[in-house]
Amino acid sequence: MPDELPRRKQFLFVDDDTGFLAGISQFFSEMSRGSWEVFTAESHSQALAVLRQRSMDVVVLDLDMPVMDGLQFLRLLARSHPGQQVAILTGHATEETRKLCLESGAALFLEKLIAPEGFAAVFDALDLLAKTAPQGGFHGMMRRVGLQEVLQMECLGRKSSVLEVLTDKVRGRIFVFEGGIIHAECGSLQGEMALYGLLGLRGGEFNLRPFSEPSGRTISGQYEFLLMEAARLSDEGTNLLEGAGPPVDRPGGFSTQEPPEAVWARATLSPHEAVRIEEIVLGSGSAEVLHQWQCASVEPRLDLLRLIEQQAEVLTNLLPAGRFDRTEILTSDGRMVCQIQPDMRLFVRSAAPAGPGA
């Protein structure tokens, strides 16, 4: 018996501009290479007729339509077709309408962009939305999808927003500006460490809020790299905010829980080796100190990172072998790792793991 063809994703675009509907239908059908089936409607009544006959993965609404505008139709769909994934695609986006649409049940709010790369970003966001069926875990205004998916959709849509994340023990925020992740904060943590910690959570709620300027912009890397790094840490079982480990004895007769910095640094060093972190310095791309832990003198560590970066540039020019990433310095009682990224400088000193029978 021949294998069944994979089911095509069903999209319904609702817009009173017939030219736009014709163009978008052809463009997205070609981009999907047969994986999309696109339906169109010029009014809410035509859209309801289509929905009575077929089940849609995503309904995409324009806002400015006669008789019943997109926001009114969105609210009608929430009552008549509960659970239906609905996205807004409009040429007149404002923060106020965006907030109203998300609060009324829209899973995604996108702006019509004329340039080809703009349509490609819209296609990617809608395609991703069609894959995110309601499920357990995080839930909020954006339906029950993962935080990674929510961030990816916001970045693909080049949006500006604040993603508020809440659990019983954790409250944090991730700031997105014009499609880039610019800041994250959770308790005393800021920057990439806070971002990775929030993305590593396994349950809770989130809400999308209108963008507000954060206290500082601590993240400047490409969102693709940031999400990939978060996924890597998650796959390795590294959780920066929950379950950091049992209390660790410290000199001076007191105990304290191992901090998130040490958990993250240990994963950066080696996911397979039991090491004890002794010292951490995390700096920005311009060598500003973002975090330090148990470091008696920060400046010498920053000087070392600057020297390694300069020498790495010389070596790269002599031998073109790709971008320098990190160096390890072995000592008699452990090792030091210096990692250089375009937007991050990391120094970690660890003690040698205890041998058998120690």
Contacts in CASP RR format, 6 or more apart in sequence:
PFRMAT RR
TARGET T0000
AUTHOR 0000-0000-0000
METHOD contacts of the structure
MODEL  1
MPDELPRRKQFLFVDDDTGFLAGISQFFSEMSRGSWEVFTAESHSQALAV
LRQRSMDVVVLDLDMPVMDGLQFLRLLARSHPGQQVAILTGHATEETRKL
CLESGAALFLEKLIAPEGFAAVFDALDLLAKTAPQGGFHGMMRRVGLQEV
LQMECLGRKSSVLEVLTDKVRGRIFVFEGGIIHAECGSLQGEMALYGLLG
LRGGEFNLRPFSEPSGRTISGQYEFLLMEAARLSDEGTNLLEGAGPPVDR
PGGFSTQEPPEAVWARATLSPHEAVRIEEIVLGSGSAEVLHQWQCASVEP
RLDLLRLIEQQAEVLTNLLPAGRFDRTEILTSDGRMVCQIQPDMRLFVRS
AAPAGPGA
6 35 0 8 1.000
8 34 0 8 1.000
8 35 0 8 1.000
8 36 0 8 1.000
8 37 0 8 1.000
9 32 0 8 1.000
9 35 0 8 1.000
9 36 0 8 1.000
9 37 0 8 1.000
9 57 0 8 1.000
9 58 0 8 1.000
9 127 0 8 1.000
9 130 0 8 1.000
10 37 0 8 1.000
10 39 0 8 1.000
10 54 0 8 1.000
10 55 0 8 1.000
10 56 0 8 1.000
10 57 0 8 1.000
10 58 0 8 1.000
11 28 0 8 1.000
11 36 0 8 1.000
11 37 0 8 1.000
11 38 0 8 1.000
11 39 0 8 1.000
11 56 0 8 1.000
11 57 0 8 1.000
11 58 0 8 1.000
11 59 0 8 1.000
11 60 0 8 1.000
11 126 0 8 1.000
11 130 0 8 1.000
12 39 0 8 1.000
12 40 0 8 1.000
12 41 0 8 1.000
12 47 0 8 1.000
12 50 0 8 1.000
12 51 0 8 1.000
12 56 0 8 1.000
12 58 0 8 1.000
12 59 0 8 1.000
12 60 0 8 1.000
13 21 0 8 1.000
13 24 0 8 1.000
13 25 0 8 1.000
13 38 0 8 1.000
13 39 0 8 1.000
13 40 0 8 1.000
13 41 0 8 1.000
13 60 0 8 1.000
13 89 0 8 1.000
14 40 0 8 1.000
14 41 0 8 1.000
14 42 0 8 1.000
14 43 0 8 1.000
14 44 0 8 1.000
14 46 0 8 1.000
14 47 0 8 1.000
14 59 0 8 1.000
14 60 0 8 1.000
14 61 0 8 1.000
14 62 0 8 1.000
14 65 0 8 1.000
14 70 0 8 1.000
14 73 0 8 1.000
15 21 0 8 1.000
15 24 0 8 1.000
15 40 0 8 1.000
15 42 0 8 1.000
15 61 0 8 1.000
15 62 0 8 1.000
15 65 0 8 1.000
15 89 0 8 1.000
16 42 0 8 1.000
16 43 0 8 1.000
16 62 0 8 1.000
16 64 0 8 1.000
16 65 0 8 1.000
16 66 0 8 1.000
17 62 0 8 1.000
18 42 0 8 1.000
20 112 0 8 1.000
21 40 0 8 1.000
21 42 0 8 1.000
22 40 0 8 1.000
24 38 0 8 1.000
24 119 0 8 1.000
25 38 0 8 1.000
25 40 0 8 1.000
27 119 0 8 1.000
28 36 0 8 1.000
28 38 0 8 1.000
28 119 0 8 1.000
28 123 0 8 1.000
28 126 0 8 1.000
29 36 0 8 1.000
29 38 0 8 1.000
31 120 0 8 1.000
31 123 0 8 1.000
32 123 0 8 1.000
32 127 0 8 1.000
36 127 0 8 1.000
39 50 0 8 1.000
39 54 0 8 1.000
39 56 0 8 1.000
41 47 0 8 1.000
41 49 0 8 1.000
41 50 0 8 1.000
43 65 0 8 1.000
43 66 0 8 1.000
43 67 0 8 1.000
43 68 0 8 1.000
44 65 0 8 1.000
44 67 0 8 1.000
44 68 0 8 1.000
44 70 0 8 1.000
44 73 0 8 1.000
44 76 0 8 1.000
47 59 0 8 1.000
47 73 0 8 1.000
48 80 0 8 1.000
50 56 0 8 1.000
51 59 0 8 1.000
51 81 0 8 1.000
51 84 0 8 1.000
56 84 0 8 1.000
56 85 0 8 1.000
57 85 0 8 1.000
57 130 0 8 1.000
58 85 0 8 1.000
58 86 0 8 1.000
58 87 0 8 1.000
58 107 0 8 1.000
58 126 0 8 1.000
58 129 0 8 1.000
58 130 0 8 1.000
59 77 0 8 1.000
59 84 0 8 1.000
59 85 0 8 1.000
59 86 0 8 1.000
59 87 0 8 1.000
60 86 0 8 1.000
60 87 0 8 1.000
60 88 0 8 1.000
60 89 0 8 1.000
60 126 0 8 1.000
61 70 0 8 1.000
61 73 0 8 1.000
61 74 0 8 1.000
61 86 0 8 1.000
61 87 0 8 1.000
61 88 0 8 1.000
61 89 0 8 1.000
62 70 0 8 1.000
62 88 0 8 1.000
62 89 0 8 1.000
62 90 0 8 1.000
62 91 0 8 1.000
63 69 0 8 1.000
63 70 0 8 1.000
63 71 0 8 1.000
63 88 0 8 1.000
63 90 0 8 1.000
63 91 0 8 1.000
63 92 0 8 1.000
63 97 0 8 1.000
63 101 0 8 1.000
64 70 0 8 1.000
64 90 0 8 1.000
64 91 0 8 1.000
64 92 0 8 1.000
65 73 0 8 1.000
68 76 0 8 1.000
70 88 0 8 1.000
71 97 0 8 1.000
71 100 0 8 1.000
71 101 0 8 1.000
71 104 0 8 1.000
74 86 0 8 1.000
74 88 0 8 1.000
74 101 0 8 1.000
74 104 0 8 1.000
74 105 0 8 1.000
74 106 0 8 1.000
75 104 0 8 1.000
77 84 0 8 1.000
77 86 0 8 1.000
78 84 0 8 1.000
78 86 0 8 1.000
78 104 0 8 1.000
78 105 0 8 1.000
83 134 0 8 1.000
85 107 0 8 1.000
85 129 0 8 1.000
85 130 0 8 1.000
85 132 0 8 1.000
85 143 0 8 1.000
86 105 0 8 1.000
86 106 0 8 1.000
86 107 0 8 1.000
87 106 0 8 1.000
87 107 0 8 1.000
87 108 0 8 1.000
87 109 0 8 1.000
87 110 0 8 1.000
87 125 0 8 1.000
87 126 0 8 1.000
87 129 0 8 1.000
88 98 0 8 1.000
88 101 0 8 1.000
88 106 0 8 1.000
88 108 0 8 1.000
88 109 0 8 1.000
88 110 0 8 1.000
89 110 0 8 1.000
89 111 0 8 1.000
89 112 0 8 1.000
89 122 0 8 1.000
90 97 0 8 1.000
90 109 0 8 1.000
90 110 0 8 1.000
90 111 0 8 1.000
90 112 0 8 1.000
91 111 0 8 1.000
91 112 0 8 1.000
93 109 0 8 1.000
93 111 0 8 1.000
95 210 0 8 1.000
95 211 0 8 1.000
98 109 0 8 1.000
98 159 0 8 1.000
98 210 0 8 1.000
99 210 0 8 1.000
101 109 0 8 1.000
102 109 0 8 1.000
102 141 0 8 1.000
102 142 0 8 1.000
102 208 0 8 1.000
103 141 0 8 1.000
105 141 0 8 1.000
107 129 0 8 1.000
107 142 0 8 1.000
107 143 0 8 1.000
107 145 0 8 1.000
108 125 0 8 1.000
108 126 0 8 1.000
108 129 0 8 1.000
108 142 0 8 1.000
108 153 0 8 1.000
109 159 0 8 1.000
110 122 0 8 1.000
110 125 0 8 1.000
110 126 0 8 1.000
110 157 0 8 1.000
110 159 0 8 1.000
111 157 0 8 1.000
111 158 0 8 1.000
112 122 0 8 1.000
113 119 0 8 1.000
113 121 0 8 1.000
113 122 0 8 1.000
113 158 0 8 1.000
121 156 0 8 1.000
121 157 0 8 1.000
121 158 0 8 1.000
122 156 0 8 1.000
122 157 0 8 1.000
124 156 0 8 1.000
125 153 0 8 1.000
125 156 0 8 1.000
125 157 0 8 1.000
128 149 0 8 1.000
128 152 0 8 1.000
128 153 0 8 1.000
128 156 0 8 1.000
129 153 0 8 1.000
132 143 0 8 1.000
132 145 0 8 1.000
132 146 0 8 1.000
132 149 0 8 1.000
134 143 0 8 1.000
134 144 0 8 1.000
135 144 0 8 1.000
135 145 0 8 1.000
136 144 0 8 1.000
137 144 0 8 1.000
137 146 0 8 1.000
137 202 0 8 1.000
137 203 0 8 1.000
137 204 0 8 1.000
138 144 0 8 1.000
138 145 0 8 1.000
138 146 0 8 1.000
138 147 0 8 1.000
138 201 0 8 1.000
138 203 0 8 1.000
138 204 0 8 1.000
138 205 0 8 1.000
138 206 0 8 1.000
139 204 0 8 1.000
139 205 0 8 1.000
139 206 0 8 1.000
140 205 0 8 1.000
140 206 0 8 1.000
140 207 0 8 1.000
141 206 0 8 1.000
141 207 0 8 1.000
141 208 0 8 1.000
142 150 0 8 1.000
142 153 0 8 1.000
142 206 0 8 1.000
142 208 0 8 1.000
147 163 0 8 1.000
147 165 0 8 1.000
147 198 0 8 1.000
147 199 0 8 1.000
147 201 0 8 1.000
147 206 0 8 1.000
148 199 0 8 1.000
148 227 0 8 1.000
148 230 0 8 1.000
148 231 0 8 1.000
150 163 0 8 1.000
150 206 0 8 1.000
150 208 0 8 1.000
151 163 0 8 1.000
151 174 0 8 1.000
151 176 0 8 1.000
151 181 0 8 1.000
151 199 0 8 1.000
151 223 0 8 1.000
151 227 0 8 1.000
152 223 0 8 1.000
152 227 0 8 1.000
154 161 0 8 1.000
154 163 0 8 1.000
154 176 0 8 1.000
154 179 0 8 1.000
154 208 0 8 1.000
155 176 0 8 1.000
155 179 0 8 1.000
155 180 0 8 1.000
155 181 0 8 1.000
155 223 0 8 1.000
156 179 0 8 1.000
157 179 0 8 1.000
158 178 0 8 1.000
158 179 0 8 1.000
159 176 0 8 1.000
159 178 0 8 1.000
159 179 0 8 1.000
160 176 0 8 1.000
160 177 0 8 1.000
160 178 0 8 1.000
160 179 0 8 1.000
160 211 0 8 1.000
161 176 0 8 1.000
161 208 0 8 1.000
161 209 0 8 1.000
161 210 0 8 1.000
161 211 0 8 1.000
162 173 0 8 1.000
162 174 0 8 1.000
162 175 0 8 1.000
162 176 0 8 1.000
162 208 0 8 1.000
162 209 0 8 1.000
162 210 0 8 1.000
162 211 0 8 1.000
162 212 0 8 1.000
163 173 0 8 1.000
163 174 0 8 1.000
163 175 0 8 1.000
163 176 0 8 1.000
163 206 0 8 1.000
163 207 0 8 1.000
163 208 0 8 1.000
163 209 0 8 1.000
164 171 0 8 1.000
164 172 0 8 1.000
164 173 0 8 1.000
164 206 0 8 1.000
164 207 0 8 1.000
164 208 0 8 1.000
164 209 0 8 1.000
165 171 0 8 1.000
165 172 0 8 1.000
165 173 0 8 1.000
165 174 0 8 1.000
165 186 0 8 1.000
165 198 0 8 1.000
165 201 0 8 1.000
165 204 0 8 1.000
165 205 0 8 1.000
165 206 0 8 1.000
166 172 0 8 1.000
166 204 0 8 1.000
166 205 0 8 1.000
166 206 0 8 1.000
166 207 0 8 1.000
167 201 0 8 1.000
167 203 0 8 1.000
167 204 0 8 1.000
167 205 0 8 1.000
167 242 0 8 1.000
168 204 0 8 1.000
169 242 0 8 1.000
170 186 0 8 1.000
170 198 0 8 1.000
170 201 0 8 1.000
170 241 0 8 1.000
170 242 0 8 1.000
171 186 0 8 1.000
171 187 0 8 1.000
172 184 0 8 1.000
172 185 0 8 1.000
172 186 0 8 1.000
172 187 0 8 1.000
172 194 0 8 1.000
172 198 0 8 1.000
173 184 0 8 1.000
173 185 0 8 1.000
173 186 0 8 1.000
173 214 0 8 1.000
174 181 0 8 1.000
174 183 0 8 1.000
174 184 0 8 1.000
174 195 0 8 1.000
174 198 0 8 1.000
175 181 0 8 1.000
175 182 0 8 1.000
175 183 0 8 1.000
175 184 0 8 1.000
175 211 0 8 1.000
175 214 0 8 1.000
176 182 0 8 1.000
176 211 0 8 1.000
177 211 0 8 1.000
179 223 0 8 1.000
180 223 0 8 1.000
181 195 0 8 1.000
181 219 0 8 1.000
181 221 0 8 1.000
181 223 0 8 1.000
181 226 0 8 1.000
182 214 0 8 1.000
182 217 0 8 1.000
182 218 0 8 1.000
182 219 0 8 1.000
182 220 0 8 1.000
183 190 0 8 1.000
183 191 0 8 1.000
183 214 0 8 1.000
183 215 0 8 1.000
183 216 0 8 1.000
183 217 0 8 1.000
183 218 0 8 1.000
183 219 0 8 1.000
184 190 0 8 1.000
184 191 0 8 1.000
184 192 0 8 1.000
184 194 0 8 1.000
184 195 0 8 1.000
184 198 0 8 1.000
184 218 0 8 1.000
184 219 0 8 1.000
185 191 0 8 1.000
185 194 0 8 1.000
185 214 0 8 1.000
185 215 0 8 1.000
186 194 0 8 1.000
186 197 0 8 1.000
186 198 0 8 1.000
186 241 0 8 1.000
187 194 0 8 1.000
189 197 0 8 1.000
189 240 0 8 1.000
189 241 0 8 1.000
189 260 0 8 1.000
189 291 0 8 1.000
190 218 0 8 1.000
190 290 0 8 1.000
190 291 0 8 1.000
191 218 0 8 1.000
191 219 0 8 1.000
191 290 0 8 1.000
192 218 0 8 1.000
192 219 0 8 1.000
192 226 0 8 1.000
192 229 0 8 1.000
192 344 0 8 1.000
193 240 0 8 1.000
193 260 0 8 1.000
193 261 0 8 1.000
193 264 0 8 1.000
193 282 0 8 1.000
193 290 0 8 1.000
193 291 0 8 1.000
195 219 0 8 1.000
195 226 0 8 1.000
195 230 0 8 1.000
196 229 0 8 1.000
196 230 0 8 1.000
196 233 0 8 1.000
196 238 0 8 1.000
196 240 0 8 1.000
196 264 0 8 1.000
197 230 0 8 1.000
197 233 0 8 1.000
197 239 0 8 1.000
197 240 0 8 1.000
197 241 0 8 1.000
197 260 0 8 1.000
197 264 0 8 1.000
198 241 0 8 1.000
199 227 0 8 1.000
199 230 0 8 1.000
199 234 0 8 1.000
200 230 0 8 1.000
200 233 0 8 1.000
200 234 0 8 1.000
200 238 0 8 1.000
200 239 0 8 1.000
200 240 0 8 1.000
200 241 0 8 1.000
201 239 0 8 1.000
201 241 0 8 1.000
201 242 0 8 1.000
202 239 0 8 1.000
202 242 0 8 1.000
218 284 0 8 1.000
218 290 0 8 1.000
219 226 0 8 1.000
219 343 0 8 1.000
220 284 0 8 1.000
220 285 0 8 1.000
220 342 0 8 1.000
220 343 0 8 1.000
221 342 0 8 1.000
221 343 0 8 1.000
233 240 0 8 1.000
233 264 0 8 1.000
233 267 0 8 1.000
236 267 0 8 1.000
236 271 0 8 1.000
237 267 0 8 1.000
238 263 0 8 1.000
238 264 0 8 1.000
238 267 0 8 1.000
238 271 0 8 1.000
239 263 0 8 1.000
240 260 0 8 1.000
240 263 0 8 1.000
240 264 0 8 1.000
241 260 0 8 1.000
244 257 0 8 1.000
244 258 0 8 1.000
244 259 0 8 1.000
244 260 0 8 1.000
244 262 0 8 1.000
244 263 0 8 1.000
245 257 0 8 1.000
245 258 0 8 1.000
245 263 0 8 1.000
246 257 0 8 1.000
246 258 0 8 1.000
247 255 0 8 1.000
247 256 0 8 1.000
247 257 0 8 1.000
247 258 0 8 1.000
248 255 0 8 1.000
248 256 0 8 1.000
248 257 0 8 1.000
248 258 0 8 1.000
249 255 0 8 1.000
250 256 0 8 1.000
258 277 0 8 1.000
259 293 0 8 1.000
261 277 0 8 1.000
261 280 0 8 1.000
261 282 0 8 1.000
261 291 0 8 1.000
261 293 0 8 1.000
262 277 0 8 1.000
262 280 0 8 1.000
262 293 0 8 1.000
265 277 0 8 1.000
265 280 0 8 1.000
265 346 0 8 1.000
265 348 0 8 1.000
265 350 0 8 1.000
266 275 0 8 1.000
266 277 0 8 1.000
266 350 0 8 1.000
268 337 0 8 1.000
268 339 0 8 1.000
268 346 0 8 1.000
268 348 0 8 1.000
269 275 0 8 1.000
269 337 0 8 1.000
269 348 0 8 1.000
269 350 0 8 1.000
273 353 0 8 1.000
274 353 0 8 1.000
274 354 0 8 1.000
275 350 0 8 1.000
275 351 0 8 1.000
275 352 0 8 1.000
275 353 0 8 1.000
276 350 0 8 1.000
276 351 0 8 1.000
276 353 0 8 1.000
277 293 0 8 1.000
277 348 0 8 1.000
277 349 0 8 1.000
277 350 0 8 1.000
278 294 0 8 1.000
278 349 0 8 1.000
278 350 0 8 1.000
278 351 0 8 1.000
279 293 0 8 1.000
279 294 0 8 1.000
279 295 0 8 1.000
279 301 0 8 1.000
279 347 0 8 1.000
279 348 0 8 1.000
279 349 0 8 1.000
280 291 0 8 1.000
280 292 0 8 1.000
280 293 0 8 1.000
280 294 0 8 1.000
280 295 0 8 1.000
280 346 0 8 1.000
280 347 0 8 1.000
280 348 0 8 1.000
280 349 0 8 1.000
281 289 0 8 1.000
281 291 0 8 1.000
281 292 0 8 1.000
281 295 0 8 1.000
281 298 0 8 1.000
281 301 0 8 1.000
281 302 0 8 1.000
281 305 0 8 1.000
281 345 0 8 1.000
281 346 0 8 1.000
281 347 0 8 1.000
282 289 0 8 1.000
282 290 0 8 1.000
282 291 0 8 1.000
282 292 0 8 1.000
282 344 0 8 1.000
282 345 0 8 1.000
282 346 0 8 1.000
282 347 0 8 1.000
283 289 0 8 1.000
283 290 0 8 1.000
283 291 0 8 1.000
283 302 0 8 1.000
283 305 0 8 1.000
283 344 0 8 1.000
283 345 0 8 1.000
283 346 0 8 1.000
284 290 0 8 1.000
284 343 0 8 1.000
284 344 0 8 1.000
284 345 0 8 1.000
285 341 0 8 1.000
285 342 0 8 1.000
285 343 0 8 1.000
285 344 0 8 1.000
285 345 0 8 1.000
287 302 0 8 1.000
287 305 0 8 1.000
287 306 0 8 1.000
287 345 0 8 1.000
289 298 0 8 1.000
289 302 0 8 1.000
292 298 0 8 1.000
295 301 0 8 1.000
301 347 0 8 1.000
302 345 0 8 1.000
302 347 0 8 1.000
304 338 0 8 1.000
304 347 0 8 1.000
305 338 0 8 1.000
305 340 0 8 1.000
305 345 0 8 1.000
305 347 0 8 1.000
308 327 0 8 1.000
308 338 0 8 1.000
308 340 0 8 1.000
309 324 0 8 1.000
309 340 0 8 1.000
309 345 0 8 1.000
312 324 0 8 1.000
312 327 0 8 1.000
312 340 0 8 1.000
313 324 0 8 1.000
315 324 0 8 1.000
316 322 0 8 1.000
316 323 0 8 1.000
316 324 0 8 1.000
324 340 0 8 1.000
325 339 0 8 1.000
325 340 0 8 1.000
325 341 0 8 1.000
326 337 0 8 1.000
326 338 0 8 1.000
326 339 0 8 1.000
326 340 0 8 1.000
327 337 0 8 1.000
327 338 0 8 1.000
328 335 0 8 1.000
328 336 0 8 1.000
328 337 0 8 1.000
328 338 0 8 1.000
329 335 0 8 1.000
329 336 0 8 1.000
329 337 0 8 1.000
329 338 0 8 1.000
333 351 0 8 1.000
333 352 0 8 1.000
334 349 0 8 1.000
334 350 0 8 1.000
334 351 0 8 1.000
334 352 0 8 1.000
335 349 0 8 1.000
335 350 0 8 1.000
335 352 0 8 1.000
336 347 0 8 1.000
336 348 0 8 1.000
336 349 0 8 1.000
336 350 0 8 1.000
337 346 0 8 1.000
337 347 0 8 1.000
337 348 0 8 1.000
337 350 0 8 1.000
338 345 0 8 1.000
338 346 0 8 1.000
338 347 0 8 1.000
339 345 0 8 1.000
339 346 0 8 1.000
339 348 0 8 1.000
END
